[in-house]
Amino acid sequence: MLEVIISEPRIVQYESSTRLEADVEFISEELSGSKLLYFEVDKQFGHYFCYERCDAFVLALLMFLMEKNEEYGNITLKSKTPISERLWFTLTTWWMPTVVNNTERYGLIDIDMPLDSQMLNNAGAVATGISGGVDSTYTVARYSQAPGSYKLTHGIFLNWRNSKDREITKHYDELERRVAKKVCDSAGIQFLEVRSNITRDLYIEAHAAIITAVFSSYIMSLQKLISHYYFSSGYEASSYELVDHDMTHYDLFSLPYFATENLDFFLAGSEVSRIEKVDYISNFEWTKNTLTVCGHWDENDHQCSQCSKCTRTMCELDVLGKLDEYKNRFDIETFRKNPEYYYGYVLMMKNRQGYCKEIYEEMRQRGINIPLSYWIAAFKKLFQRGFHPENPHARNYRTRNLDDVLNA
């Protein structure tokens, strides 16, 4: 049995930033202790923090506690501060039972706290997370054109990265922050960074198994600012399924159940394929200086143009006849000199990865000839195992042990 108590959330002012904090107490027969969890923004946004509800902290803890069900049995999450009635009702009535009944990783928890359905004052901002990748760029491009109260106003940079080497974490945070600011400036929306210790101290990092709930908690902390939030989907609606290892596969199911009386979540991009997204964003000139898909770009904003993400994006653009327009983002010369390297990967992966299958089918639909040299390159890659069809490590991610959380 485990009892988890969220203290009353509080606002703490610092010289240039503001935090929304709560102490989380863990009590069981074997151990007891508390952990401080926080969300932090630059001072100009601090007055939008929602301390009247514990919604953000409930979502932050949700996947952590559901995973601990097998170890501790009955788990009760409590607080004297209310949870939004809509969030409590949808989580306990539909979302948790459905996830538990269709996965092996999670168990039910009790959420025992006051309910409040009162609307809060809200500034009416419309936001999305900014990464610079295809999915994120599609959301920014499309919904910066949306009408009225659904028009995008803010781009959110979520400070989630964690590494044992803090200098590496700091380095990549700065690179990603720079990309996010560049996208926001180019698209004419306001930049906002949200920092937190949640991914580091509870989950090690924002791995796929927990990412939607955790990132939703960041946004939920600002539900006095944001009324609509667009999550960028990595998948078409037809590919959604409830799986243990990747929560984003069932975003279409989860997001309506993570909403409150004040804040709605929408899944953007599940209505189109990846290659349709690439085609759409290519109509926006600013994307030709901001598109960032690489996981290995450097401090000079150069993408490697060799990794799997660069490879498939360059092939998508090439098939669409748009690659040369992105000469500021990719090494076009290397691509033209050795197309076998790139299309060999696509052909090798076309039966294993949906994105590559789309490229192959688009080539066939457009009547593009596939040279024998591309097929030979694919067989060589398959034989050499130069690319892995999936990341098995992601399937094995777990949250931190409770002892580690309390002693960190």
C-alpha positions in Angstrom: 0.0 0.0 0.0 1.3 3.5 -0.9 -0.2 6.8 0.0 0.9 9.9 -1.9 0.0 13.4 -0.7 0.4 16.5 -2.8 0.8 19.6 -0.7 -1.0 22.9 -1.6 0.8 24.2 -4.7 2.6 27.5 -4.0 4.1 30.3 -6.1 7.7 31.1 -5.4 9.3 34.2 -6.9 13.0 34.4 -7.9 15.0 37.3 -9.4 14.2 36.5 -13.0 11.8 33.5 -12.8 8.7 32.1 -11.0 8.0 28.6 -9.8 4.9 26.6 -9.1 6.0 24.1 -6.4 4.5 21.3 -4.4 5.9 18.9 -1.9 4.9 15.3 -2.7 4.9 13.0 0.3 5.2 9.2 -0.1 4.1 6.9 2.7 4.2 3.1 2.8 5.2 0.4 5.3 8.7 0.2 3.9 9.5 3.9 3.5 8.4 7.5 3.8 9.7 10.8 2.5 8.9 13.7 0.3 10.0 15.2 -3.0 9.7 18.8 -4.2 8.3 19.0 -7.7 8.2 22.3 -9.6 7.4 24.1 -12.9 9.3 27.2 -13.7 8.9 30.1 -16.2 10.4 33.5 -16.8 9.0 36.1 -14.5 6.7 37.7 -17.1 4.6 34.6 -17.3 4.6 33.7 -13.6 1.2 35.2 -12.8 -0.4 32.6 -15.1 0.6 29.7 -12.9 -2.4 27.8 -11.6 -2.0 27.2 -7.8 -5.8 26.8 -7.3 -5.8 23.2 -8.7 -3.4 20.3 -8.3 -4.1 19.2 -11.9 -0.5 19.7 -13.2 1.0 17.6 -10.3 -1.6 14.8 -10.8 -0.7 14.4 -14.5 3.0 14.7 -13.6 2.7 11.7 -11.2 0.1 9.7 -13.1 2.3 7.3 -15.1 4.9 7.0 -12.3 2.3 5.8 -9.8 0.4 3.6 -12.2 3.6 1.8 -13.0 4.2 1.3 -9.2 0.9 -0.5 -8.8 2.4 -3.9 -9.2 5.0 -3.2 -6.5 2.8 -1.5 -3.9 -0.7 -2.7 -4.6 -3.3 -0.1 -3.6 -2.0 3.4 -4.3 -3.9 6.5 -3.3 -3.1 10.0 -4.5 -4.4 12.7 -2.2 -4.4 16.5 -1.8 -6.3 19.2 0.1 -6.2 21.2 -3.1 -9.0 20.4 -5.6 -8.5 18.7 -8.9 -10.6 19.9 -11.8 -13.8 17.9 -11.8 -13.7 17.1 -15.5 -10.1 15.8 -15.3 -10.9 13.6 -12.3 -14.0 12.2 -14.0 -12.4 11.4 -17.3 -9.3 9.9 -15.8 -11.1 7.7 -13.3 -14.1 6.7 -15.4 -12.5 6.1 -18.8 -8.8 6.8 -19.3 -7.2 4.7 -16.5 -9.5 1.7 -16.8 -9.0 1.6 -20.5 -5.2 1.9 -20.3 -4.9 -0.7 -17.5 -7.2 -3.2 -19.3 -5.2 -2.9 -22.6 -1.6 -2.8 -21.4 0.6 -4.9 -19.0 2.7 -2.1 -17.6 0.1 -0.2 -15.5 -2.4 -0.6 -12.7 -5.2 1.6 -11.3 -4.6 4.2 -8.6 -7.2 6.1 -6.5 -7.4 9.8 -6.8 -8.9 11.1 -3.6 -9.2 14.9 -3.4 -11.8 17.7 -3.6 -13.4 18.4 -7.0 -13.9 21.9 -8.5 -15.7 22.7 -11.8 -15.4 26.5 -11.5 -13.9 28.2 -14.5 -10.6 30.1 -13.9 -9.7 33.4 -15.5 -7.9 32.5 -18.7 -5.9 34.7 -21.1 -7.0 32.7 -24.1 -3.6 31.8 -25.4 -3.3 29.0 -28.1 0.0 27.1 -27.9 2.0 24.2 -29.2 5.3 22.7 -28.3 8.2 23.6 -30.6 10.9 21.2 -31.7 11.7 22.3 -35.2 10.9 18.9 -36.6 8.4 18.0 -39.3 5.4 17.3 -37.0 6.0 20.4 -34.9 6.6 22.6 -37.9 3.4 21.4 -39.6 1.4 22.3 -36.5 3.0 25.8 -36.4 2.5 26.4 -40.1 -1.1 25.2 -40.2 -2.5 26.7 -37.0 -0.8 30.0 -37.2 -3.3 30.4 -40.1 -6.3 29.2 -38.0 -9.3 31.4 -37.5 -10.3 33.4 -34.3 -9.7 31.8 -31.0 -7.9 28.8 -32.5 -5.1 30.8 -34.1 -1.7 29.9 -32.6 -0.3 32.6 -30.4 2.5 30.9 -28.4 5.3 28.4 -29.0 6.4 26.4 -25.9 9.9 25.1 -25.3 9.7 22.2 -22.8 12.9 21.8 -20.9 12.8 18.0 -20.6 16.2 16.7 -21.6 18.3 14.8 -18.9 21.8 13.2 -19.0 24.2 11.9 -16.4 26.5 14.6 -17.8 24.9 17.9 -17.0 27.1 19.7 -19.4 25.7 17.6 -22.2 22.2 18.4 -21.0 23.0 22.1 -20.9 24.5 22.0 -24.4 21.5 20.3 -26.0 19.1 22.5 -24.1 20.7 25.6 -25.5 20.7 24.2 -29.1 17.0 23.2 -28.8 16.1 26.5 -27.2 17.8 28.4 -30.0 15.8 26.4 -32.6 12.5 27.0 -30.8 13.1 30.7 -30.6 14.0 30.8 -34.3 10.8 29.0 -35.2 8.7 31.3 -33.0 10.3 34.5 -34.4 9.9 33.2 -38.0 6.2 32.2 -37.5 5.3 35.4 -35.6 4.3 33.7 -32.3 5.5 34.3 -28.8 8.2 32.1 -27.3 7.7 30.6 -23.8 10.0 28.2 -22.0 8.7 25.9 -19.2 11.3 24.2 -17.0 10.8 21.4 -14.5 12.5 18.7 -12.5 9.8 16.1 -13.2 11.3 14.2 -16.0 14.7 14.1 -14.3 13.6 13.2 -10.8 10.7 10.8 -11.5 11.2 9.4 -15.0 15.0 9.7 -15.7 14.0 11.2 -19.1 10.9 11.9 -21.2 10.8 8.5 -22.9 7.9 7.5 -25.1 6.1 5.4 -22.5 5.2 8.5 -20.4 5.7 11.5 -22.6 2.1 12.7 -23.3 1.0 12.8 -19.7 4.2 14.4 -18.5 4.3 17.1 -21.2 0.5 17.7 -20.6 1.4 18.5 -16.9 3.8 21.3 -18.0 1.0 22.9 -20.0 -1.6 22.3 -17.3 0.5 24.3 -14.9 -0.3 27.3 -17.1 -4.0 26.8 -17.6 -4.7 30.5 -16.6 -2.8 31.4 -19.8 -3.5 28.6 -22.3 -7.0 27.7 -23.4 -6.1 25.5 -26.4 -3.0 23.4 -26.8 -2.0 21.5 -30.0 0.0 18.3 -29.5 1.9 17.5 -32.7 1.1 13.9 -33.7 3.8 11.7 -35.1 1.3 9.2 -36.5 -1.8 9.1 -38.7 -5.0 8.2 -36.8 -5.2 4.8 -38.5 -2.0 3.7 -36.7 -3.2 4.4 -33.2 -3.0 1.5 -30.7 -2.7 1.1 -26.9 0.9 -0.2 -26.3 3.1 -0.2 -23.2 6.2 1.2 -24.7 4.9 4.3 -26.5 2.2 6.5 -25.2 2.1 8.7 -28.3 0.5 5.8 -30.2 -2.7 6.5 -28.3 -2.6 10.3 -28.0 -5.9 10.4 -30.0 -7.5 8.6 -27.1 -5.7 10.3 -24.2 -5.8 14.0 -25.0 -9.5 14.6 -24.7 -9.4 12.9 -21.2 -6.5 15.2 -20.1 -8.6 18.4 -20.6 -10.1 20.5 -17.9 -12.9 23.1 -17.8 -10.3 25.7 -18.7 -7.9 23.9 -21.1 -8.5 21.7 -24.2 -5.9 19.5 -25.8 -6.1 18.8 -29.6 -4.1 16.3 -31.6 -2.7 18.1 -34.7 -1.5 16.3 -37.7 -3.1 12.8 -37.2 -5.3 13.6 -40.2 -2.5 13.6 -42.7 0.5 11.4 -43.6 4.1 12.4 -42.9 4.9 13.1 -46.5 1.7 15.2 -46.8 3.1 17.3 -43.8 6.4 17.8 -45.6 4.6 18.9 -48.7 2.4 21.3 -46.7 5.3 23.0 -44.8 7.3 23.4 -47.9 4.9 26.2 -48.9 6.1 28.3 -46.0 9.4 30.1 -46.8 10.4 30.4 -43.1 10.6 26.6 -42.8 13.5 26.5 -45.3 15.7 28.2 -42.6 14.2 26.5 -39.5 13.4 22.8 -40.2 15.4 20.8 -37.7 14.9 17.0 -37.7 18.4 15.9 -36.7 19.4 14.6 -33.3 23.1 15.4 -33.9 23.1 19.0 -35.1 25.9 21.2 -33.8 26.3 24.7 -32.3 26.5 26.2 -35.8 23.0 24.8 -36.5 24.4 22.3 -39.0 22.4 19.0 -39.3 24.4 15.8 -39.9 22.4 14.9 -43.1 23.3 11.2 -42.5 21.2 9.9 -39.5 17.9 8.1 -40.1 15.8 11.3 -39.5 17.8 13.4 -41.9 17.8 10.6 -44.4 14.1 10.0 -44.6 13.3 13.8 -44.5 15.8 14.5 -47.4 14.2 11.6 -49.4 10.7 13.0 -48.7 11.7 16.4 -49.9 13.5 14.9 -52.9 10.5 12.8 -54.0 8.4 16.0 -53.7 10.9 17.9 -55.8 11.6 20.3 -52.9 15.0 19.2 -51.6 17.0 22.0 -53.2 14.8 24.6 -51.5 16.2 23.3 -48.2 19.8 23.9 -49.0 20.2 25.9 -45.8 19.1 22.9 -43.7 20.7 19.9 -45.4 23.9 18.9 -47.3 22.3 18.6 -50.7 25.7 18.0 -52.5 26.4 14.9 -50.5 22.9 13.6 -51.1 23.3 14.1 -54.9 26.7 12.4 -55.0 25.5 9.3 -53.1 21.7 8.9 -53.3 22.2 5.1 -52.8 23.1 5.8 -49.1 19.7 7.5 -48.6 17.3 5.6 -50.7 19.0 2.3 -49.7 17.8 3.1 -46.2 14.3 3.8 -47.3 14.0 0.6 -49.3 15.5 -1.4 -46.5 13.0 0.0 -44.0 9.9 0.2 -46.2 8.3 -2.9 -44.7 9.3 -2.0 -41.1 8.7 1.8 -40.8 5.6 3.7 -41.9 7.5 6.8 -42.9 9.7 4.9 -45.3 6.8 3.0 -46.7 5.1 6.3 -47.5 8.2 7.5 -49.4 8.4 4.2 -51.4 4.7 4.4 -52.2 4.9 8.1 -53.2 7.8 7.2 -55.6 5.7 4.5 -57.2 2.6 6.7 -57.4 4.7 9.4 -59.1 6.3 6.9 -61.5 9.8 7.6 -60.2 12.2 5.0 -61.5 14.1 3.2 -58.7 17.6 2.3 -60.0 19.0 -1.2 -59.3 21.8 0.5 -57.3 19.3 1.7 -54.7 18.1 -1.9 -54.2 21.7 -3.2 -54.0 22.4 -0.5 -51.3 19.3 -1.7 -49.4 20.4 -5.3 -49.4 23.9 -4.3 -48.2 22.4 -2.3 -45.4 20.1 -5.1 -44.4 23.0 -7.5 -44.4 25.3 -5.2 -42.5 22.5 -4.1 -40.0 23.7 -0.6 -40.4 20.3 0.7 -39.3 18.1 -0.9 -36.6 14.4 -1.2 -37.4 13.4 -0.1 -33.9 14.8 1.1 -30.6 14.3 -1.8 -28.2 15.8 0.3 -25.4 12.7 2.5 -25.5 10.5 -0.5 -24.8 12.4 -1.3 -21.6 12.3 2.1 -20.1 11.0 2.3 -16.5 10.5 5.1 -14.0 12.9 5.6 -11.1 12.6 3.5 -8.0 10.9 5.3 -5.3 14.0 5.0 -3.0 16.0 6.8 -5.7 13.4 9.5 -6.0 13.4 10.2 -2.3 17.2 10.1 -1.9 18.1 12.1 -5.0 
